[in-house]
Structure formats: structure tokens, C-alpha cells
Amino acid sequence: MQDPFTLMTLAATSLAAVTILAISALKGWNGWLDYKRAELARRGGGFDEGPAPSSAGARIEIADLKERIRKLEAIAAGVDI
């Protein structure tokens, strides 16, 4: 059988190795999450942002969508525009 000093050294080394691996894995995970957050923010799908400010392009697009809806409702009602 091995002496207690060797067993204690082996246990301490194993604990240190597991600790280093866990810390490295957590840092990698945090880095991956930061990367995904930056990717979402770059695409404009950030979840920390409030509603987007209104712009002229957005108002034109909304007006166009309203016109399309009005035309579709008229077609559904049988009215010729």
C-alpha cells in the first residue's frame, strides 16, 4: 500500500486539476454567451433593447401594410377597388 503523503499529494493534485478544468470551462461558456449576445445585437435582435425609435422608413412600411390590408379586406368583401 502507498504511504499517506503520496495519497494526499495525488488527491490535492486531482482536486487542483478538476478546479482548473471547471474554471476554464466556465470562462469558455461565458465567452460563448458574450459572442452570441454580440451576434444578436449585430443582427438587431437584442433582447436588452426597448422598442426601436420610429423612423420615416418604418412609417412608410406601416402605411404600405395598412393599404395592403385594406385591399385584401375589400377583395374578401367582394368590393372592386
Secondary structure, DSSP 4 states (H G I P E B T S, - for coil): ---HHHHHHHHHHHHHHHHHHHHHHHHHHHHHHHHHHHHHHHHT--SS--PPPP-HHHHHHHHHHHHHHHHHHHHHHT---
